[in-house]
């Protein structure tokens, strides 16, 4: 996924900006500020995270609980965008669950592997991605052999 083209398609401008507040999304001017020097999988993860704030319609708030929920929702949105159940299962199998190694294989920051792992529900017969209450309420199901 080319995050630069995605940002442009959504009408977002991206710039590197030095300062106290590092990376962030400014909804009033439709731009994303990035910390200078970010590269590779970290840059990809941060860009997608800030794009998720835009897509989800998040606005800056001084209320800590709301800000925490917005950050969590953006992280989960990014994990569903950048990590598929198949690629996660393959990375977990090949890397024996080692987070940094899996993140390198998946081309995402370590934090997103931890978030993806937290939305899995493992049972003796299946693994569910993003389970919710009610029958058939999950994003994806993988049968365990």
Secondary structure, DSSP 8 states (H G I E B T S, - for coil): --HHHHHHHTT-EEEE--SSS-SEEETTTTEEEE-TT--HHHHHHHHHHHHHHHHTT----S-HHHHHHHHHHHHHHHHHHH--HHHHHHHHHHHTT-HHHHHHHHTS-HHHHHHHHHTEEE-SSEEEES--SSTT--SEEEE--
